[in-house]
Amino acid sequence: MRIGIDVGGTNTDAVLVDGSTVLAGIKTVTTEDVTTGIAAALAGLQSAMAHDAASVQGVMIGTTHFINAIVQGRDLAPTAAVRLGLPATAALPPMSGWPARLVAAIKGRGYLCHGGHEIDGRTISPLRRDELERAAEDMVTHGVASIAISSVYSPVNAECELEAAEILGGLLPGMPISLSHQIGRMGLLERENATIINACLSELATNICRGLSDAVSAAGITAPLFLSQNDGTLMDVAHARRYPVATFASGPTNSMRGAAFLSGLRDCAVVDVGGTTTDVGMLRHGFPHEASTEISVSGIRTNFRMPDVLSVGIGGGSRVREDPLSVGPDSVGFRLAQDAVVFGGDTLTCTDIAVAAGVADIGDRSRVRGLDKAFVDAVLARIGADIGSVVDRVRTSGEATPIVAVGGGSILVPDDLPGAGTVHRPEHYATANAIGAAIAQVGGEVDRMYSMAPGQRDRLLDEAKQEAVDKAVAAGASPGSVQIVDVDEVPLAYLPGNATRIRVKAVGDLVLSD
């Protein structure tokens, strides 16, 4: 058996899954201390269906801890960004374009040093130890607690980053160091930004992972703990401590993977309606379609792996206003059970509209009987039109696209979305996010530039595929279950040497002990 948990802005969902069977699922209110909410979810799951904690083989958690820390600018470590690229790249120093509040929140310091490579692997300039020594001294003076190292074209040649990490690690023993070639993709500034974000979360990641482990242990569960990644696969706690940035999109990704599992559809649009937002994305071969451009995280441009998801501020906790008619984007969030009208509050929410329309039966229905039916219908029509517009924007073709609605707030989605099509609502739709976490696989990815000589294409593709498979196995996948699920090959005609970008993704079933 597995336990899947997904922490949302309003609710924390938990499910108990045995193979492909969902044994039990519960929703609890997300607490300000999210770890306490996870403990409550585990207790609620035990009450919903008694089970032997010793029989649980794994606990999979999707958490909002880290993305919330960046959005709110809290609990972030003082961070230094070391860029290796001089004499190039000096025009735009590290953290260029960052919101001032986030630079202040991480007490960000940037250092430009010699090093880096050209696209064809040639060295821009040799690494200079004396520069790194001076930077290390300055870091100590200013209380830096984490380091992000980026180098020009490090996805092609990572030698400079590795050498710099070895030097700084010796000068500052115990200091967490993040390397850009392990985190981002091609594109220096975006990759560097992603690495700085990862580095500033280092202290929080240690504390959160310890807290999650303690919450699971307190429930009597000794099974290993895994966290969901942006691409729908799992990572163990040790990996999460090193790469907390990989969890940022785990919420919508879990919902999309759960939708695929519950509906049996591998190519479809998924509409996930939670308490605060509606997230819409496309599934391709059962996995979220990944964004091909840079992703903005709290105003910072990055390029790490993220699903191509569009969000709109519509959820069960969204505030509804009558004159003029508006739905969201502000929400009562985790205070839904106190602020919504049906629960005795004085804030009209989408949940109140759902109860008044008869599509939900929670709280005190008598408190919304006075709502005008025409107004209720108008709100539902607005919700359907707004969500339908987002679905139309994520569709990759003009052909009819199956739509799967999941999440507790999906009762607000009409059976037919304007301009989109028929909506499927599978069993257990309300806890699809936790189910997506519970059934997640492990993966490996290769994203690299190759100089493709004539007659070498097939060999290089095979090498990239094998490397992706090896990475998946190293991450804990059963060797016999690993499959290649995505291959992208993009010739870059504007670069010398028949440069080609090859990206391969492999996934397999997680090996869990009995």
N, C-alpha and C positions, 0 to 999 in steps of 0.2 A: 504494500500500500504506500501511497504518496500523499503528502499534504501540500496543497498549493495555497499561497496567500498573496493577495494583492492589496497594497495600501493606496487608497485614493484620497482625494482632497476631502471627501465627505464620508465615505464608508471604507471599512476594511473587510474584505471578503475572504472566506476560507472554505476550502473543499477537501473532502477525503475521497481519493480516487484509488480504485483497485483495477489495474489494467486499463481497459476502456470503459469501465463502469464508474459512474459518479455515485458514491454511496451516500454522501451528505454534503450539504452546503449551507453556509450561514452568512449573514451580514451583521456587522457591528459598526458602531459609530467610530470614526477615526478620532483619536485623542490628540491633544496638542503634543503630548509625549507619544510619538507613534509606536515606540517599542512597547509601551504599556498596552496600546491597542492591539498589538500582535498577540500579547499574552492573553488578553481578553478573547480574541478570536479563537485561539487554540482551546481555551476553556469552553467557549460556546460550541465548538465543533465536537468536543468530547460529550457535552450535554445533548447535542443533536443526535449523535450516534456513538454509543460507548465503544471504544476500541482499545486494544492493548498497545500502549505506547511503544513497546518493544517490537511490535510488528510493522511499525512505520519504517520504510526503507530510506526515505529522503524527504526533506522539507525544502520547497522551492518558494522563494519570496521575490515579489516585485515591489520595489519601494520607491517612494517619492522623496526620501531623505535628502539625497544629494542635489537633485534639480531644485528643490525648494531652498536649499542653502544658498545656491547661486542666485536664484530669483530674489531672495530676501537679503542677500549680502551679509549673511551671519555665519559664525563658526568657521571662518576661513583662515587658513594659515598664512602668515607673512611669507611671500613668495618672490623668488628671484628668477628672472628669465634670462638665460644665457643663449645668445645667438651666435653661431659660428658661420661667418660669411664675409668678413672684411677682406679686401677693401670694397666688396659689393654690399648692397642692402642697407647702407648707412642712412639713406634718405628717410626710411620709415623705421624708427626704433621699435622694440617690443612694446606691446600694449597700445600701439597706435590705433585710434578709433574706439577704444574701450570707453564705456561710460565712466565718468570721473568717480562716481560713488563706488564702483567695483574696484577701481585701481586703489582707492583709499581703503576699501574693505580688506584687501589682501596686502596692503602696504607694499605695493608692487615696485620692484626695482629691476631695471633692465641693464644688461651688459652686452656690448658688441665686441666680439673677438674674431681673430683670424681663423680661417678654416673653410670647410665646405667643398662641394664638388659641382662640376658642370653636369648637364644632362647626360653626356656621354661618359661620365665617370672620371674625367680629368680633374685634378685638384685645383681649386681656386687659389688657395694659399695654404702653407703648412700651419698646423696647429701650434700655438705658442704657449708653453707652460707658464711663463712669467705673467701673461695676461690673466690666466685662470687663477694664479696665486693671488694677484692683486684683487681680483673679483671676490675670491673666498674671504680675504681679510675684510673687505667692505661688507660682505654678507654678515659676518660675525658681529661687526660693529653695529649694524642696523637690525639685528635680531631676526634675520631670515630663518625660517623653519622648514622650507621646502624649495626644491630647485627644479626648474623646467629647462631642458636643454633641447635646442633645435638647431639644425644645420641645413644649409642649402642643398636641396636634392638628396636628403638622407634616405628617402624610400628607394633611391637608386644605389646609394653607397652610404652605409651607416657608420663607417669607420671613425669619422670625426666625433660623432655623438658618443660612441662607445669609449673612445680614448678620453674624451673630456669627462665622462662619467667616472672613469677609473681614477683620473687625477683628482677631481673634486671629492670623490668618495674617500680618497686617502687623506685629503686635507681636512675634510669635514665628516669624520666617521659617524655613521648613524643617521645622517641627513637623508630624508627621502628624495630620490631623484627620478623624474619622469623624462622619458626620451621620446621625441616627436615621431620617430619612424615606427614606434610601437603603438601609436595612438591615432594619428591622423593620416591623411592621404596626400596626394600631390597638391601643391599650393602652399608656399612657405608661410604666409601670414595666418591663414586659416588653420594650418596644422600646428603652428606655434601657439595660437590662441587656445586650441583644444588641449594642448599639453600644459599650458599655464593653468587652465581650469582644473585639469586633473591634479596638478601639483598642489593647488591651494586647498583641495579637498582631502589631502593626505591625513591630517590629524583627525578630521571628522570621520573618515573612512575607518580608521582604527577603532574609534570609540563606538561607531554604529555597528560595525561587524561584531564587536565584543558584546554589545547590548542585544543584538539579534540572537547570537549564540546563547547568551544567558537566558533569554526569554524562552527559547526552544528547550534548553536543558531543564528549566524550572517546570516545564510541563511533563518532565519525565522521558523526553525523547532523546535518544542517544544517536539517532541516525544523522548522517552528514547534512549540512546546510548548504544550499546553493542560492545564488541570486540571478535574476533574469537580466539578460543583456538587451541592448537596443535592437538586435537583429532577430530576436525570438529564441535564442539559444541560452544555455546556462553557463555560469562560471562558479567555481568554488569560492569559499570565503577568502582564501589567500589571494586569489586573482582579483577579487573585488576590492581588497585593501589596496592593491597596486593600481587598479584602473577603475575608480569609482565613476568616472565619466561615462563608462560603458553602460550604466544603468539608467541614463537620463530618460529614454523613451520606453522603458520597460512596461509602463502602464498600458498605453495604446497597443503596444506590440503583443502583450499577453492577451488582450481582448481579441486581437485579430487572429492569433494562433488558436485561441479557444473557439472562436467562431468557425474556423476551418474544421476543427475537431468535431464540434457539435453538429454542424450542418452537412459535413461530408463534401463541401465545395472547396476546391483548391484555387479556383480563379474567380474572384468576386469582389464586390465592394463591401466593406464592413462599416457599419454605423454603430459606434459605441457611445451610448448616452449615459453619462454618470451623473453625479450630483452637482457638478460645477460646469463641465464642458461636454460637448459632443465632438468626438474625434472620428474622422472619416479617412479611410485609406483603402488601398487596393492590395489584394492577395494575389501573388503569382507563384504557382506551384506550391501553394500552402504556406508561403512565407511572405511577410510584408514587402511590398515593392519599395526599394531603397531610394532615397533622394539622390539625384545625380548632381545637384548643385550644393553650394554652401548652405549651412543651416545656421540661423541666428539663435543664439541662446542668451536670453536676457540682454539683447543688444550687442552681443559679441559674435562675429562671424567665425564659424568653425567648419571643419570638413570631416569629422569622424562619422562612423557608420550610424545612420539614423533612418528610420522609415519615413517614407513620403506621406506624411499625415497632415491634414488640414483640420484645424479646430475652430469651433464657433462657441460662443458663450451661452450655450443652452444646456440645462441639466435640471434634475429634479429640484435643486435648491435655487434655481434662477429666479430673480425677482420679476414680477409681472406688474406693469403699470398700465392704467386704463386710458389716460388722456394726456398725451397721445399714446396709443397702444404700443407697448414695447415689451420684449422678453429678453432678460439679461442685458449685457453680459455679466453684470454683478450677481453674486450668489451669496446666500447665507452660509454655504459650505457645511462644515460639520455641526453647525448650530441649527440644522434643519429641524431636529426634534424639539427644539425650544422656540424657534421663531416662526415656523409655518403656522398658518391660521388653523389648520385641522389639528394641530398639536397644542392649541391654546395661545399661540403667538399672535402678532398683529402685522406680519409681513406676508403679503400674497405671493405665493411661489408657484412654480409649475406643478409641484406635487398637489397643491390645493386645486389647481385646474383639473388635474387628472382625476382626483376624487370627485369633483363636481360633475365631470363628464361621465363618471361611472366606469372608467377604465382602471381605477385603483380603489382598494377598500382598506384604507389605513387611517388612523386617527379618528376624529369625531366628524363624521360627514355632515351632521346638522349645522356645523359652523360655516359651511359653504353653500347651504341650500339657497341663500339669498342672492347668489351670483346669477346674473342674467344669462340665459342660455345662448343668446346671440353673442354675448361677449366671450363666453367660454369657447364657442365654436370658432370665433375669430382668432382667439389665441392659439388654438390647435392648428388652424389653417396657417397662421404665421409660422409656427414651429415647423410644420411640414414643408412650407415653401423655402424657409431658410436652410433646412437640412438638405432638401432636394437640390438647392443651388450648390451646396458644397460637394455633394456626390457628383454633380455634373462637372465640377472643376477637377476632380481627381481621376475621372474616367480616362483611360488611355486610348479609347476608340469610340466612335459614334454608335457602335453596335449595342444592342440590349445587354445590360450587365446585371447578373443576379446580385441582390442586395440582402445582406444578413444583418439584422438588428440585434444587438446585444447590450448588456448593461441594465441595471435596475431602472434607469429612466427611459428605456426604449419603449415603454408603454405609451409614451408620448408620440412616437413615430406612427404616422398613418399606414394602413396596409398598402397603399400605393403612393409613392412619392412623386410629386409633380415633376414631369419631365424625366424621371429616372426609371421607374418600373415597380414591379411587385416586390414586397418586402417579406423575407423569410424570418421567422422567429423560432429558433430551435428550442428544444427542451433544455432547461437549466441556463437559459439565456442571461438571467440576472447575475450569475456568478461566472460568466465566461472568462473574465480576466484571471480569476484564481485558477480556473481549469486550464487556461493557457499556460500558466506557470507550472502547474502540476505535470503536464504532459510534455513539457519542453524537452528538446534534445540538446546535444552539444555540437559545436561546429568548429570549423577551421576555415580561414580565409587567406588567400594570397591576392595582393593588389600591388603590382609591380610594373616598372618600365623595363622592357627588353629591347636590345638591339638585335633585330631579326634578320639575319643573313639569309640569302636565297637558299631554299631547301630545308630551312631549320624550323619552319612554323610548327609542324606536327610534333617535333621533339620538344620544343619549348612549351607547347600546350600540355603535353603529357607530363612534363616535369612540374608545371604549375599545378596540375590536377593532383599529382601524387603528393606534392608538398601540402596542399590543402587537406587531403585525406590524412596525412601523417599528423598534421596539427590537430585535427578532430580526434584522432585516436589518443594523442598525447593529452588532450583535454578531458579524456574519460569516456570516449565513445567506443562501443563494441566494434572491433574491426570489421566484422562481417556485415554490420548494418549501415556502414557509411556509404552515402551516395552523393554524387555531384548534383547540386540543385540549381546552380547558376554559373554561367560562363559568359563573360564580356570580353571582347577583343576589339580594341580601338586603335587603328593605325594613326599615328600623329605625323601627318605629311609635312608639317612645318618644322620638324626637328630632323637632324642628320642621322644617318646610320639606320634607316628603316625602323625608327623607334616605334614601339607598339606597347600600349598599356593592356595588360592582361589581368583580369580579376576573376578568380575562381572561388566558389563557396561550396563547402562540403558539410553535411550534417549526418549524425548517426545517433543511435539510442544510447542513453547514459547507462553505464554498467553500475548496477547497485547490488550490494551483497544482500543475501537473504537473511 
